[in-house]
Amino acid sequence: MPIQAISNVPGKFSRTRPVPETQIGELGGNPYFLSRTHDVYTDYSYKSILVKGDHDGPTPYQREVMSILTDRPGAWVELVYRPNGDIEKNIMTIIPISTMYPTGSMSFPPQFYAELENAYSKSVTKALMKLRSNTAQIGAAIFEAKKTAEMIASQSLAVLRAYQAARRGNFAEVARQLGITSSRVLSGKHAANMWLQTMYGWLPLLVDIKQGCDRLAKGYRDKGFIIDAHSTPKFRFVEPWHFGGQKSQWIFEAGVRCAIEARIKNSFLDSIDGSGVLNPLSIAWELVPYSFVIDWFVPVGNVLESLTATAGLEFASGYTSTRYEGSFHALLNDRGPGTYITDPGELEIGYFFLQRQPMGGFPLPRLYAKDNPFTSDHIKTAVALMRQLMGNSARH
């Protein structure tokens, strides 16, 4: 069910509403009835003030929405007997489940925040690694730029030499420089006709030069060649949570995106890093016996490689964007001895969160745990390895 915000304008907004609780039945042989209301915090929305930037980089932004999507009352009966078998208490309570939770200040499970932090670390580290691998774009871009520049120079020379020849009246040379036949230029009876025919060869070159300059300017973007990298690890979080006599569950889809733009600062430094000269730690790690076992849990090798991912690059712009959307579900499960549930009811609270944070420079790589490291293949391999190591120890 989609979550509707209270307002779409910047600021904080909240809403509460009264919900009824009803108790009806028999107490001590007499009719019993109680009706009262509870104020329930039902909606919250926040939107940060839009920051006007120069459109050359990301700006900070945050959006939060919380809303009770379903709040169907639950019901239970409390039945108490006297020693002689007569009924002392027989009361049915009907009440929305939202009254049983601090809906305005509920905290997500700690495991969710741990997963979110891990996704952030993975996103940053993988984006840095991609930034290093994407520097291959620079070689192709520079090669294309060089070809474009040579084309512009060659065509410019032809135009300039044709212009010089035209001023001297040497229209045969004009034709040669512009790549048109001398007969077309020299057949005109008047200078105006000769000039018009010359333009048929002149204008296409001028157009080509203009287009080449546009391509070159676009490639450099007035700041040098730009390379970019991004990573968006996502995860699904499902966590049962029992609170009082309710059975509940958190369900979230979440992810963290890291995007970085950089420009070449020192191509020589960049090239020697590609050969591993700047990063001996990465090479040394590969020589550690059984380092791959540790890499199953924490990809240390990846982190070490990304330590120099920005060598030779100049930070242009970047941001991290954290986003999650999900819901909290609850229903009545148990109200203690002497009670039985007649209607479990239903509560669903929807949540949405988006936060974009611009970077002021290159982020540092971070350690993160790999997804599902305890697969059956890993376990079998680990057991086999342990047996092998134990066998070797026994022989020595």
C-alpha positions, -999 to +999 in steps of 0.1 A: +000+000+000+016+034-010+024+058+018+008+093+015+027+122+031+007+148+051+023+176+030+047+180+002+061+213+013+094+216+033+090+212+071+078+188+098+042+178+100+024+153+123-011+142+130-030+123+158-065+110+160-087+097+188-095+060+187-121+042+208-117+014+233-148-005+244-152-031+272-185-049+275-197-079+295-204-090+330-185-083+362-195-097+396-229-107+382-236-072+370-235-057+335-203-040+327-196-013+300-167+010+295-159+033+266-129+057+263-107+071+237-069+072+231-049+097+211-028+078+186+001+093+167-009+083+131+012+104+106+045+122+103+063+137+074+095+157+070+110+173+039+142+193+041+144+228+027+156+226-009+192+238-013+197+257-046+230+246-061+249+255-092+236+224-110+272+211-112+270+188-082+245+171-058+228+190-030+217+177+004+181+164+007+160+144+032+125+130+031+108+110+058+072+097+059+054+076+085+018+067+083-006+041+099-020+023+068-042-003+086-055-002+122-083-028+125-093-033+161-085-066+179-107-082+205-103-106+234-124-120+262-113-123+298-131-151+316-127-156+354-146-182+374-154-183+411-145-213+432-181-225+430-180-224+392-200-192+387-186-166+364-169-137+382-158-118+351-167-121+314-156-090+296-148-085+259-123-057+251-123-042+216-094-018+209-072-008+179-038-023+181-021+011+175-029+020+212-004-008+223+026+007+205+045+040+208+037+048+172+053+082+173+086+071+187+092+035+176+128+025+170+138+000+143+156-032+154+194-027+159+200-054+133+184-032+107+208-003+114+237-028+113+226-040+079+222-004+067+257+005+080+272-025+062+254-015+030+269+020+033+304+005+038+300-018+008+287+010-014+316+033-007+343+007-011+328-008-043+324+027-058+360+035-051+371+002-068+350+009-098+365+044-100+399+028-104+387+003-130+369+031-149+401+050-154+404+029-186+378+053-200+404+080-199+428+063-224+400+060-250+388+095-243+422+110-248+428+090-279+395+103-294+403+138-283+437+136-300+421+124-332+395+152-330+423+178-324+443+165-354+412+167-376+405+203-365+442+213-371+443+196-406+410+212-417+420+246-403+453+245-423+434+237-455+410+267-449+438+291-440+459+281-471+429+284-493+423+318-479+458+329-486+457+316-522+423+333-528+439+367-517+467+361-542+441+352-569+455+317-572+422+299-575+438+266-587+455+264-553+422+273-536+406+244-553+434+220-544+432+230-507+394+227-505+393+194-525+372+207-554+380+206-591+398+235-607+374+236-636+345+245-612+364+274-597+380+287-630+349+284-652+332+314-636+331+346-658+330+370-629+348+371-595+314+368-577+307+335-595+342+322-587+337+331-550+303+314-549+316+282-563+345+283-539+322+285-510+308+251-520+341+236-509+348+261-481+316+258-460+317+221-454+351+223-439+341+252-416+311+232-404+333+202-397+357+224-377+329+238-357+315+204-349+350+191-339+355+220-315+321+213-299+330+176-294+363+185-279+347+210-255+321+186-245+347+159-238+367+181-215+336+199-201+360+228-195+374+209-165+392+179-180+379+145-186+354+132-161+351+096-150+324+083-128+316+053-107+287+042-086+275+013-065+241+006-049+240-025-026+205-034-016+191-058+010+158-071+023+153-070+061+126-092+077+127-094+115+100-109+138+095-088+170+073-097+199+061-069+221+038-077+250+010-099+238+014-090+202+030-108+174+048-084+150+073-082+122+094-056+104+098-058+066+121-034+047+137-030+013+168-008+017+199+003-001+227+028-001+240+044-033+274+059-036+283+079-067+316+096-074+329+118-102+366+125-107+389+141-132+424+131-141+450+151-121+482+133-128+482+108-156+517+095-147+508+088-111+476+071-123+495+049-148+521+036-123+494+029-097+478+006-124+509-015-123+507-019-085+537+004-077+517+026-053+499-002-035+524-028-022+500-037+006+476-052-019+502-074-034+516-084+001+481-095+012+479-120-017+510-136-004+496-143+031+489-180+035+452-188+035+443-151+032+413-162+011+397-177+042+395-143+058+383-128+025+352-150+027+340-128+056+357-094+051+371-087+016+402-071+029+419-074-004+393-052-020+397-026+007+434-025+003+431-022-035+407+007-031+431+026-007+448+040-038+418+040-060+419+078-062+456+081-069+461+105-099+425+117-097+410+149-085+376+149-068+348+165-088+316+156-070+299+127-052+272+118-028+257+089-008+220+083-009+204+061+018+169+049+010+145+024+027+109+017+025+089-008+044+063-015+071+057-028+106+029-054+110+013-065+142-017-085+155-029-098+188-013-131+199-018-136+236-033-116+265-023-139+293-041-166+314-079-166+315-082-148+281-087-159+245-085-139+213-117-135+193-102-112+166-064-107+162-070-074+145-043-059+123-019-030+124+003-019+095+026+012+097+043+023+065+078+040+065+098+058+038+132+074+042+155+091+017+186+110+025+212+124+000+245+136+014+270+154-008+307+145-004+334+171+001+361+148-011+370+112-018+356+089+009+378+064+027+373+027+020+355+008+047+354-028+058+321-047+051+308-082+055+300-102+024+265-114+017+257-149+030+292-161+038+280-193+054+269-211+022+271-249+021+300-249-003+320-226+020+312-248+050+323-280+033+355-264+020+363-250+054+358-284+071+379-301+044+407-274+049+406-278+087+409-316+084+438-311+060+456-287+083+450-310+113+463-340+093+495-321+084+500-311+120+496-347+132+524-358+107+549-333+120 
